[in-house]
Amino acid sequence: MGNHMVNRRHLFGLAGAGGAALAIPALSPTPAHAAPRRPAAWPTEFVEVTPTIEGDIAWYDVSRWGVEGKGWSDTAAYYDRLPARAEGVVTPEVWVRSRNSSGLLTRFVTDSTIFRARYRLSLATVAMYHMPAIGHSGVDLYARTPAGHDAWLANTHPASQNVNEQMGIAVDPGERLYTAYLPLYNSPQRLEIGVQAGAKFLGAVPRTTPPVVCYGSSIMQGGVASRPGMSITALLGRRFDLPTVNLGFSGNARMEPEIAELLTELDASVYVVDSSPNMNPQQIAERAEPFVRILRAARPDTPILMVEDRRYGDGQFVEFRRTRNAQNAAALRTAYDNLRRSGVGGLSYLSADQLPGPEELVDGSHPSDLGMMTYADAYDRALRPLLTRRAR
């Protein structure tokens, strides 16, 4: 990193000494749609970064202090989600989607009142018919409130591959912790955060606390949230004050053993397996048990949450949809029961009854922001006791 990273230091008074990774926080029950719990502290370690000054803006390259949500550091491009060695091991479709920056975020502290983002997107497509450009290709900025909550502030509105925009309007003066969530269905080739020249700026070192690792379909990847901060993993990360790793692969989460082997490389606080929307009953019957057994053999103490297929919005009128959902759920439940009867422990199950209904889906399949909140509520109820037990 050369002279860009000048110094590593802690913000005294905000975190414990020594820069140790935060322990999994004590978690208490949270009612549906409650305000996020107050994080115990700011990230413990920060770095000073040398900016590039252009006029009255100081530009900071995010790669100089890092992103949170990367399971592997040995990626082909900085904002990829799978290691470079996964190419040719996973399917080509999974590999392509792993190059989206879904779930990645970066944090920094500054007293600037102006914010900009500058980046070039990897893909020319910046939106989909059912997903706006902000969610698909935007950067979503949150600020830490005095009460300790991360609250939405601003985002970019991409119209082409090259983005150079001010995010929001001038904010009230004061030093704050900021979180920027990266695009869900695209990826920056290089990302810079711009603040007022002369403003204080520290990059927050990504936390090393064992993350919540979520494997799933387009829904898990973030489809079709209106903005990155409304994806399931972003919502859970704020609620639990924990790192999350988003391994959603749109249309291509099919419990391949190669994916399970990669997941075992991650020291997770919990594994979430929510791939049924991309699978048929036969695939689930054939693959679910071996997939979970691979995880359990490598990580005997890590909880695993198995999640049923969400129900199609038109299922009450279309027999094929009803049948597909019912058979998928039955196959997953059978796999879960078989695993438990055979002595595989540490398993939990989340049924479709708790997942979004028709009014919370954009196209009968993918959740709106309201649907994402319902997903997060369901995951919250299922994961909170698992994380609490793991922290003991």
C-alpha positions as CSV (number, residue, x, y, z in Angstrom):
1,M,0.0,0.0,0.0
2,G,3.0,2.2,0.0
3,N,2.8,5.7,1.5
4,H,-1.0,5.7,1.2
5,M,-1.4,4.0,4.6
6,V,0.5,6.2,6.9
7,N,-0.5,5.0,10.3
8,R,-2.7,2.4,12.1
9,R,-4.2,3.7,15.3
10,H,-7.2,3.3,17.6
11,L,-9.7,6.0,18.5
12,F,-9.2,6.1,22.3
13,G,-12.4,6.4,24.4
14,L,-14.4,4.6,21.7
15,A,-13.0,1.1,21.9
16,G,-10.8,-1.1,24.0
17,A,-7.1,-1.1,23.8
18,G,-5.1,-3.5,21.7
19,G,-7.3,-3.6,18.6
20,A,-8.6,-7.1,19.4
21,A,-11.5,-8.3,17.4
22,L,-14.8,-7.6,19.0
23,A,-16.5,-10.5,20.6
24,I,-19.9,-11.5,19.4
25,P,-22.1,-9.0,21.3
26,A,-24.6,-10.1,23.8
27,L,-28.0,-10.3,22.0
28,S,-31.4,-9.8,23.4
29,P,-34.8,-10.4,21.9
30,T,-35.8,-7.8,19.2
31,P,-39.4,-7.4,18.2
32,A,-40.3,-7.2,14.5
33,H,-39.4,-3.8,12.9
34,A,-37.7,-2.6,16.1
35,A,-35.0,0.0,15.9
36,P,-31.6,-1.6,15.5
37,R,-29.7,-2.3,18.8
38,R,-27.0,0.2,19.7
39,P,-23.6,-1.1,18.7
40,A,-21.2,-1.6,21.6
41,A,-18.5,0.6,20.1
42,W,-17.1,2.0,16.9
43,P,-14.7,-0.3,15.1
44,T,-11.6,-0.6,17.2
45,E,-8.9,0.1,14.6
46,F,-8.6,2.9,12.1
47,V,-5.9,3.9,9.5
48,E,-4.8,7.3,8.2
49,V,-4.8,7.3,4.4
50,T,-3.2,9.8,2.1
51,P,-5.8,11.2,-0.3
52,T,-5.5,12.6,-3.8
53,I,-6.5,16.3,-3.7
54,E,-8.4,17.7,-6.7
55,G,-9.6,21.2,-6.1
56,D,-11.7,21.3,-2.9
57,I,-12.2,17.5,-2.8
58,A,-9.9,14.9,-1.1
59,W,-10.4,11.5,-2.7
60,Y,-9.7,8.4,-0.7
61,D,-9.3,5.0,-2.4
62,V,-11.3,2.4,-0.4
63,S,-8.9,-0.4,-1.1
64,R,-6.3,1.4,1.0
65,W,-8.2,0.5,4.2
66,G,-10.5,-2.2,3.1
67,V,-14.0,-3.6,2.8
68,E,-15.9,-5.7,5.2
69,G,-17.9,-8.7,3.9
70,K,-15.2,-10.4,1.9
71,G,-14.8,-14.0,2.9
72,W,-11.4,-14.3,1.0
73,S,-8.6,-11.9,0.4
74,D,-7.2,-13.8,-2.6
75,T,-9.7,-12.5,-5.1
76,A,-9.1,-11.9,-8.8
77,A,-10.4,-8.3,-8.5
78,Y,-10.6,-6.4,-5.2
79,Y,-14.4,-6.3,-5.0
80,D,-15.0,-9.9,-6.0
81,R,-16.6,-12.3,-3.5
82,L,-15.0,-15.7,-4.2
83,P,-11.3,-16.4,-4.3
84,A,-9.6,-16.4,-7.7
85,R,-9.0,-20.1,-7.5
86,A,-12.7,-20.7,-7.5
87,E,-12.8,-19.9,-11.2
88,G,-13.2,-23.2,-13.0
89,V,-14.2,-25.0,-9.8
90,V,-17.6,-23.4,-9.4
91,T,-20.0,-23.1,-12.3
92,P,-19.4,-20.3,-14.8
93,E,-22.7,-18.8,-13.8
94,V,-21.7,-18.7,-10.1
95,W,-18.3,-17.3,-11.0
96,V,-19.8,-14.4,-13.0
97,R,-22.2,-13.5,-10.1
98,S,-19.5,-13.8,-7.5
99,R,-17.9,-10.8,-9.2
100,N,-20.8,-8.6,-8.1
101,S,-19.9,-6.7,-4.9
102,S,-23.1,-7.7,-3.1
103,G,-22.8,-7.4,0.7
104,L,-19.5,-5.6,0.7
105,L,-19.2,-2.4,2.8
106,T,-16.6,0.1,3.9
107,R,-16.5,2.3,7.0
108,F,-14.7,5.6,7.8
109,V,-14.8,8.5,10.2
110,T,-14.8,12.1,9.1
111,D,-16.0,15.5,10.0
112,S,-16.7,16.4,6.4
113,T,-20.1,17.9,5.6
114,I,-19.9,16.9,1.9
115,F,-19.6,13.4,0.4
116,R,-18.9,12.2,-3.1
117,A,-18.3,8.7,-4.7
118,R,-16.3,8.1,-7.8
119,Y,-16.1,4.7,-9.5
120,R,-16.3,2.8,-12.8
121,L,-18.7,-0.1,-12.8
122,S,-17.7,-3.5,-14.2
123,L,-21.0,-3.9,-16.1
124,A,-22.6,-1.5,-18.5
125,T,-26.1,-2.5,-17.2
126,V,-26.9,-0.4,-14.2
127,A,-30.6,-1.4,-13.6
128,M,-33.1,-4.1,-14.3
129,Y,-36.8,-3.9,-15.1
130,H,-37.7,-4.7,-11.5
131,M,-34.6,-3.2,-9.7
132,P,-33.6,0.4,-9.7
133,A,-30.1,1.7,-10.5
134,I,-29.5,2.7,-6.9
135,G,-29.9,-0.9,-5.7
136,H,-28.3,-2.5,-8.7
137,S,-25.3,-0.3,-9.1
138,G,-25.4,2.4,-6.4
139,V,-23.4,3.2,-3.3
140,D,-25.6,3.6,-0.2
141,L,-24.3,5.8,2.6
142,Y,-25.3,5.5,6.3
143,A,-24.2,7.6,9.3
144,R,-23.9,6.8,12.9
145,T,-26.3,8.7,15.1
146,P,-25.5,10.0,18.6
147,A,-27.7,7.2,19.9
148,G,-25.5,4.7,18.2
149,H,-27.7,3.7,15.3
150,D,-26.6,3.6,11.7
151,A,-29.2,5.6,9.7
152,W,-29.6,6.2,6.0
153,L,-28.1,9.4,4.7
154,A,-27.6,9.4,0.9
155,N,-26.7,7.3,-2.2
156,T,-25.5,7.6,-5.8
157,H,-27.9,7.4,-8.8
158,P,-25.9,5.7,-11.5
159,A,-26.9,6.3,-15.1
160,S,-23.8,4.9,-16.8
161,Q,-20.7,2.9,-16.0
162,N,-18.8,6.0,-14.9
163,V,-20.1,7.5,-11.7
164,N,-18.9,10.7,-10.0
165,E,-21.6,12.2,-7.9
166,Q,-22.2,14.1,-4.7
167,M,-24.1,12.0,-2.3
168,G,-27.0,14.0,-0.7
169,I,-26.6,17.6,0.4
170,A,-24.4,19.2,3.0
171,V,-24.8,17.4,6.4
172,D,-24.7,19.0,9.8
173,P,-21.1,19.5,11.1
174,G,-19.6,16.9,13.4
175,E,-17.3,13.8,13.4
176,R,-19.2,10.6,12.7
177,L,-18.8,7.0,11.7
178,Y,-20.1,6.4,8.1
179,T,-20.9,3.1,6.4
180,A,-21.0,2.8,2.6
181,Y,-22.7,-0.3,1.1
182,L,-21.6,-1.3,-2.4
183,P,-23.6,-2.3,-5.4
184,L,-25.7,-5.5,-5.3
185,Y,-25.7,-6.5,-8.9
186,N,-22.7,-4.7,-10.2
187,S,-19.2,-4.0,-8.9
188,P,-16.8,-1.0,-8.9
189,Q,-13.5,-1.6,-10.6
190,R,-12.1,1.2,-8.3
191,L,-14.0,3.1,-5.6
192,E,-13.1,6.4,-4.1
193,I,-14.8,8.4,-1.4
194,G,-14.6,12.2,-1.7
195,V,-14.8,14.6,1.2
196,Q,-13.9,18.2,1.8
197,A,-10.2,18.9,1.4
198,G,-8.7,19.4,4.9
199,A,-11.4,17.4,6.6
200,K,-10.4,14.8,9.1
201,F,-10.6,11.3,7.7
202,L,-9.8,7.8,9.0
203,G,-10.6,4.5,7.3
204,A,-12.1,1.8,9.6
205,V,-10.2,-1.5,9.4
206,P,-12.7,-4.4,8.6
207,R,-13.7,-6.3,11.7
208,T,-12.4,-9.8,12.2
209,T,-15.3,-11.1,14.3
210,P,-16.6,-14.4,12.8
211,P,-19.3,-13.3,10.3
212,V,-22.8,-14.4,9.6
213,V,-22.3,-16.3,6.3
214,C,-25.4,-16.4,4.1
215,Y,-25.6,-18.6,1.0
216,G,-28.6,-18.3,-1.2
217,S,-30.3,-17.2,-4.4
218,S,-31.0,-13.8,-6.0
219,I,-33.0,-12.9,-2.9
220,M,-30.0,-13.3,-0.7
221,Q,-27.8,-11.4,-3.3
222,G,-30.1,-8.5,-2.8
223,G,-32.7,-8.8,-5.6
224,V,-34.6,-6.6,-5.8
225,A,-33.9,-4.1,-3.0
226,S,-34.2,-0.5,-3.9
227,R,-30.8,0.2,-2.4
228,P,-27.9,-1.8,-1.0
229,G,-28.5,-1.0,2.6
230,M,-31.9,-2.8,2.4
231,S,-30.5,-6.2,1.4
232,I,-31.0,-9.0,3.9
233,T,-27.3,-9.1,4.9
234,A,-27.1,-5.4,5.3
235,L,-30.2,-5.3,7.5
236,L,-28.9,-8.2,9.7
237,G,-25.4,-6.7,9.9
238,R,-26.9,-3.5,11.4
239,R,-29.2,-5.4,13.8
240,F,-26.5,-7.7,15.1
241,D,-23.6,-5.3,14.8
242,L,-21.7,-8.2,13.2
243,P,-19.9,-8.7,9.9
244,T,-21.9,-10.6,7.3
245,V,-20.7,-12.4,4.2
246,N,-23.2,-12.4,1.3
247,L,-22.9,-15.4,-1.0
248,G,-26.1,-15.0,-2.9
249,F,-25.7,-16.1,-6.5
250,S,-28.7,-15.0,-8.6
251,G,-30.4,-18.0,-10.2
252,N,-27.5,-20.3,-9.4
253,A,-27.6,-21.3,-5.7
254,R,-27.9,-25.1,-6.1
255,M,-26.0,-26.6,-3.2
256,E,-23.1,-27.8,-5.2
257,P,-20.5,-29.6,-3.1
258,E,-17.8,-27.2,-4.4
259,I,-19.7,-24.3,-2.8
260,A,-20.0,-26.2,0.5
261,E,-16.2,-26.8,0.5
262,L,-15.6,-23.1,0.0
263,L,-17.9,-22.2,2.8
264,T,-16.0,-24.4,5.2
265,E,-13.0,-22.2,4.7
266,L,-14.8,-19.4,6.5
267,D,-14.8,-19.2,10.3
268,A,-18.5,-18.3,10.5
269,S,-20.5,-17.4,13.6
270,V,-23.4,-19.2,11.8
271,Y,-24.1,-20.6,8.3
272,V,-27.4,-19.7,6.6
273,V,-28.4,-22.0,3.7
274,D,-31.3,-20.4,1.7
275,S,-30.9,-21.8,-1.8
276,S,-34.3,-23.6,-2.3
277,P,-35.7,-20.9,-4.6
278,N,-33.1,-21.9,-7.2
279,M,-33.7,-25.7,-6.8
280,N,-36.3,-28.2,-7.7
281,P,-37.5,-31.0,-5.3
282,Q,-35.2,-33.6,-6.7
283,Q,-32.1,-31.4,-6.4
284,I,-33.0,-30.6,-2.8
285,A,-33.5,-34.3,-2.0
286,E,-30.2,-35.2,-3.6
287,R,-28.0,-32.4,-2.4
288,A,-29.2,-30.9,0.8
289,E,-28.0,-33.6,3.2
290,P,-24.5,-34.0,1.6
291,F,-24.1,-30.2,1.5
292,V,-24.9,-29.8,5.2
293,R,-22.7,-32.8,6.1
294,I,-19.7,-31.2,4.4
295,L,-20.3,-28.0,6.5
296,R,-20.7,-30.0,9.7
297,A,-17.7,-32.3,9.2
298,A,-15.4,-29.2,8.8
299,R,-17.1,-27.0,11.3
300,P,-18.6,-29.2,14.0
301,D,-19.5,-26.3,16.3
302,T,-20.9,-23.7,13.9
303,P,-24.8,-23.4,13.9
304,I,-26.5,-24.0,10.5
305,L,-29.9,-22.5,9.6
306,M,-31.8,-24.3,6.8
307,V,-34.4,-22.1,5.2
308,E,-37.5,-23.1,3.2
309,D,-38.4,-21.9,-0.3
310,R,-40.3,-18.6,-0.1
311,R,-43.8,-18.9,-1.6
312,Y,-44.6,-17.4,-5.0
313,G,-47.0,-14.5,-4.9
314,D,-49.4,-16.0,-7.4
315,G,-49.3,-19.4,-5.8
316,Q,-52.9,-19.2,-4.6
317,F,-54.0,-19.1,-8.2
318,V,-51.4,-21.1,-10.1
319,E,-51.2,-24.8,-9.3
320,F,-47.6,-25.2,-10.6
321,R,-46.4,-22.6,-8.3
322,R,-48.1,-24.1,-5.3
323,T,-46.9,-27.6,-6.1
324,R,-43.3,-26.4,-6.6
325,N,-43.2,-24.6,-3.3
326,A,-44.8,-27.4,-1.4
327,Q,-42.5,-30.1,-2.8
328,N,-39.4,-28.0,-2.3
329,A,-40.4,-27.4,1.4
330,A,-41.2,-31.1,1.9
331,A,-37.8,-32.1,0.4
332,L,-35.9,-29.7,2.6
333,R,-37.8,-30.7,5.7
334,T,-37.1,-34.4,5.0
335,A,-33.4,-33.6,4.6
336,Y,-33.4,-31.7,7.9
337,D,-35.2,-34.5,9.7
338,N,-32.8,-37.1,8.3
339,L,-29.8,-35.1,9.3
340,R,-31.0,-34.7,12.9
341,R,-32.0,-38.4,13.2
342,S,-28.6,-39.4,12.0
343,G,-27.0,-37.3,14.8
344,V,-26.0,-34.1,13.0
345,G,-26.4,-31.4,15.6
346,G,-26.5,-27.6,15.6
347,L,-29.2,-27.4,13.0
348,S,-32.2,-25.0,12.9
349,Y,-35.0,-24.6,10.5
350,L,-36.9,-21.6,9.1
351,S,-40.3,-22.3,7.5
352,A,-41.9,-20.3,4.6
353,D,-44.7,-19.3,7.0
354,Q,-42.5,-16.6,8.4
355,L,-41.2,-15.3,5.0
356,P,-42.7,-12.5,2.9
357,G,-46.2,-12.8,1.4
358,P,-47.6,-11.6,-1.9
359,E,-47.9,-8.0,-1.0
360,E,-44.3,-7.9,-0.1
361,L,-43.0,-9.2,-3.4
362,V,-42.2,-7.0,-6.5
363,D,-42.7,-9.6,-9.2
364,G,-44.2,-12.5,-7.2
365,S,-40.8,-13.8,-6.4
366,H,-38.3,-11.2,-5.2
367,P,-39.0,-9.1,-2.1
368,S,-39.6,-5.3,-2.1
369,D,-37.9,-3.4,0.7
370,L,-40.9,-4.3,2.9
371,G,-40.3,-7.9,2.0
372,M,-36.6,-7.6,2.9
373,M,-37.6,-6.3,6.3
374,T,-39.9,-9.3,6.8
375,Y,-37.0,-11.6,5.8
376,A,-34.7,-9.8,8.3
377,D,-37.3,-10.2,11.0
378,A,-37.6,-13.9,10.4
379,Y,-33.8,-14.3,10.3
380,D,-33.5,-12.2,13.4
381,R,-35.8,-14.6,15.3
382,A,-34.0,-17.6,14.1
383,L,-30.5,-16.4,14.4
384,R,-30.5,-14.4,17.6
385,P,-30.6,-17.5,19.9
386,L,-28.0,-19.2,17.8
387,L,-25.6,-16.3,18.0
388,T,-26.2,-15.9,21.8
389,R,-25.4,-19.5,22.5
390,R,-22.3,-19.3,20.2
391,A,-21.0,-16.3,22.2
392,R,-21.2,-18.0,25.5
